[in-house]
Amino acid sequence: MILEETDKLYLYDSYEDAYLIDKESSDILFTDSFYGGPSCALIDPNNKYAIVAGKHLTLWDCYGGNNKLTKFETE
C-alpha cells in the first residue's frame, strides 16, 4: 500500500517493511522494518526528506546530495 507520494518519490509498505522509491530510476532509497507495520508517512514536497512512523520514527534526508537515515526510538 502506498503511504505517501510526490512527483518524484513514493513510500509504500509491504507487511512490516517500508520502502522509499525514486520514480525515475526505480532505485530503493531506503528500506526499514516496523514491528506491526508503519502507521503513517510524509514526504517533503521538494523531495528533500521523508518520515515514516510506527513503533519508531525514521527520517531520511538528502540535503547537500547526501542520503542520511536517522532512527528515533519511541517508548
Contacts in CASP RR format, 6 or more apart in sequence:
PFRMAT RR
TARGET T0000
AUTHOR 0000-0000-0000
METHOD contacts of the structure
MODEL  1
MILEETDKLYLYDSYEDAYLIDKESSDILFTDSFYGGPSCALIDPNNKYA
IVAGKHLTLWDCYGGNNKLTKFETE
1 12 0 8 1.000
1 13 0 8 1.000
2 10 0 8 1.000
2 11 0 8 1.000
2 12 0 8 1.000
3 11 0 8 1.000
3 12 0 8 1.000
3 13 0 8 1.000
3 18 0 8 1.000
3 38 0 8 1.000
3 40 0 8 1.000
3 41 0 8 1.000
3 52 0 8 1.000
4 10 0 8 1.000
4 11 0 8 1.000
4 41 0 8 1.000
4 42 0 8 1.000
4 43 0 8 1.000
4 50 0 8 1.000
5 11 0 8 1.000
5 43 0 8 1.000
6 43 0 8 1.000
6 44 0 8 1.000
6 45 0 8 1.000
6 47 0 8 1.000
7 23 0 8 1.000
7 47 0 8 1.000
8 22 0 8 1.000
8 23 0 8 1.000
8 24 0 8 1.000
8 47 0 8 1.000
9 20 0 8 1.000
9 21 0 8 1.000
9 22 0 8 1.000
9 23 0 8 1.000
9 29 0 8 1.000
9 43 0 8 1.000
9 47 0 8 1.000
9 50 0 8 1.000
10 20 0 8 1.000
10 21 0 8 1.000
10 23 0 8 1.000
10 43 0 8 1.000
11 18 0 8 1.000
11 19 0 8 1.000
11 20 0 8 1.000
11 21 0 8 1.000
11 41 0 8 1.000
11 43 0 8 1.000
11 50 0 8 1.000
11 52 0 8 1.000
12 18 0 8 1.000
12 19 0 8 1.000
12 21 0 8 1.000
13 19 0 8 1.000
13 34 0 8 1.000
13 37 0 8 1.000
13 38 0 8 1.000
15 37 0 8 1.000
16 33 0 8 1.000
16 34 0 8 1.000
16 35 0 8 1.000
16 36 0 8 1.000
16 37 0 8 1.000
17 31 0 8 1.000
17 32 0 8 1.000
17 33 0 8 1.000
17 34 0 8 1.000
17 37 0 8 1.000
18 31 0 8 1.000
18 32 0 8 1.000
18 33 0 8 1.000
18 34 0 8 1.000
18 37 0 8 1.000
18 38 0 8 1.000
18 41 0 8 1.000
18 52 0 8 1.000
18 58 0 8 1.000
19 28 0 8 1.000
19 30 0 8 1.000
19 31 0 8 1.000
20 28 0 8 1.000
20 29 0 8 1.000
20 30 0 8 1.000
20 31 0 8 1.000
20 43 0 8 1.000
20 50 0 8 1.000
20 52 0 8 1.000
20 60 0 8 1.000
21 27 0 8 1.000
21 28 0 8 1.000
21 29 0 8 1.000
22 29 0 8 1.000
29 60 0 8 1.000
29 62 0 8 1.000
29 67 0 8 1.000
30 50 0 8 1.000
30 58 0 8 1.000
30 60 0 8 1.000
30 67 0 8 1.000
30 69 0 8 1.000
32 38 0 8 1.000
32 52 0 8 1.000
32 58 0 8 1.000
32 69 0 8 1.000
32 71 0 8 1.000
34 52 0 8 1.000
34 54 0 8 1.000
34 55 0 8 1.000
34 56 0 8 1.000
35 55 0 8 1.000
36 54 0 8 1.000
36 55 0 8 1.000
37 54 0 8 1.000
37 55 0 8 1.000
38 52 0 8 1.000
38 53 0 8 1.000
38 54 0 8 1.000
39 53 0 8 1.000
39 54 0 8 1.000
40 52 0 8 1.000
40 53 0 8 1.000
40 54 0 8 1.000
41 50 0 8 1.000
41 51 0 8 1.000
41 52 0 8 1.000
41 53 0 8 1.000
42 50 0 8 1.000
42 51 0 8 1.000
43 49 0 8 1.000
43 50 0 8 1.000
44 50 0 8 1.000
47 62 0 8 1.000
48 61 0 8 1.000
48 62 0 8 1.000
48 63 0 8 1.000
49 59 0 8 1.000
49 60 0 8 1.000
49 61 0 8 1.000
49 62 0 8 1.000
49 63 0 8 1.000
50 59 0 8 1.000
50 60 0 8 1.000
50 61 0 8 1.000
51 57 0 8 1.000
51 58 0 8 1.000
51 59 0 8 1.000
51 60 0 8 1.000
52 58 0 8 1.000
54 74 0 8 1.000
55 74 0 8 1.000
56 71 0 8 1.000
56 72 0 8 1.000
56 73 0 8 1.000
56 74 0 8 1.000
57 71 0 8 1.000
57 72 0 8 1.000
57 74 0 8 1.000
58 69 0 8 1.000
58 70 0 8 1.000
58 71 0 8 1.000
58 72 0 8 1.000
59 69 0 8 1.000
59 70 0 8 1.000
59 71 0 8 1.000
59 72 0 8 1.000
60 67 0 8 1.000
60 68 0 8 1.000
60 69 0 8 1.000
60 70 0 8 1.000
61 67 0 8 1.000
61 68 0 8 1.000
61 70 0 8 1.000
62 68 0 8 1.000
END
